[in-house]
Amino acid sequence: MTLVDYFKVDPAKLKLEITESLMVENVDDIIAKMTMLKTRGINFSMDDFGTGYSSLSYLKRLPLYQLKIDQSFVRDVLTDPTMRPSPKSSYPGAEHEPGGDRRGVETEAQRAFLEQSGCHSFQGYLFSRQSRQ
């Protein structure tokens, strides 16, 4: 009996959050374990994507439900064309959150631009002073 069975939790309501730094070692083993849990209905979110270990080669193999883009990508989104997101290129394997979750949204202009680019959820100083890190 698993913990999910014991506590009678609907696995589809679970979202396990991993960090990008977790993928530095043993990528194939981690992907295999995540894939097995995904077949049982558990969803995964990757936090702080873009903080230094980014690799689209492993990212597209991950069974992710959500990708949380680091605030460093948002900071210059209005002034640097290379930082502009595309819902299809931000994360090619995202099933349910095509634009990911953008962190560090501090202005209404950033939020509006990201929303027009296909992002559906946001975090940042614009919404709460406590969300600033």
N, C-alpha and C positions, 0 to 999 in steps of 0.2 A: 504494500500500500504506500502510495506517495503522499507527500504533505498536501498536495492539491486535493487528493481523494479524502484524506483524513479531515481536512478543514472544510470540505465541500465547496471549494472555490472554483468558480468558472475560469479556466485558464485564459479565455479570451479577454477577461477583465484584468489580467496581469500584464504589466509592461516592465520588463527588467531593463535597467539602464546600465550601459557599459560606457567606458571612456575609450577614447581613441588610443591612449597609451597602452591599454590592455592588449592591443593587437601587435605590439612590438615583437613578442616572442610567441612561438607555437601557434601561428595563425591557422594552420590547417586543423589542428586539434580543436581550437576555439570555434572555428566555423562548423566543424562536425557536431560539437555539443550544442551550439546554438540551433543548428538545423534540426537536430533531434527534438529539442524542446519546442521549436516552432511547429513541428508536426503534431505536437500535443496541444497546440493552440496558444502557446505563450508568445507574446510580442516582445520585441526588443527596440530600444532606443539608444542611439549613440550620442553621447554628450561631448561638447567641446570639439566638434569636428573642425579640423584645420589648424590645430595648435602645434603642428610640427611633424606628425607621423603620417600625414595624409598619403594615401595610395589608392587610386581608383581601381587598381587591379584587384586588391582584396576587398575593397568596399562594395564592388558590384556582386561579390560572392556572398556577402553577409545577408542573412534573412532579416533585414531591418524593417520595422514599421515606421520609425521616425528617425530623422537625422537632425540634431541640434547644431546649427552652424555657429561657430565661435564669433564673439562680438568683433573680433579684428576684421572679419569680412564685411561687417555692417558699417563700421566706422566711416569708410570712404566710399560707400556704395553710390552716393550721388555725384561724387567728383572724379572717381577713377573708373573708367569704362571696363577695366580688366576685373573689377570686383563685382560687376553686375551679375546677378543670378539668372539662371534659366531653369525653369521647373524641370526640364528634361535632363539638363546636364548637371544640376546640383547634386543629384543622386540618382543614377540610372535604375536602381533596383527598388526604390521606395514604392510600396504598394498603396498605402493609405494617406500618406502625407507628402504629396508630390513636391511641394516646395520646401519641405523641412520646417524647422522651427528656428527663427532668427533671433539670436540673443543680442543684447546691447543696442536695442532700438531706442534712441534717445530723442528723436524728433518726429513730428507728424509727417514731414516730407519723406523721411526714411520709411516709415510704416506704409505710407501710401504707395511709394515706389515698389516696395517689396510685395505688397498685396497685388499690385498690377502685374508683378512678375510671377505670380502663382503661389506665393507663400500664404499660409492660412493661419499660422499661429506665431505669436511673438512674445518676447520677454524684453524687459529693459526699463530704464529710467523713465521713459515716457509714461509707463503704466504704474510704476511704483518705485519710490526712492529705495526701498529695501531690495529691489532686484538688481541694483548696481553692485558690482563686486570690485 
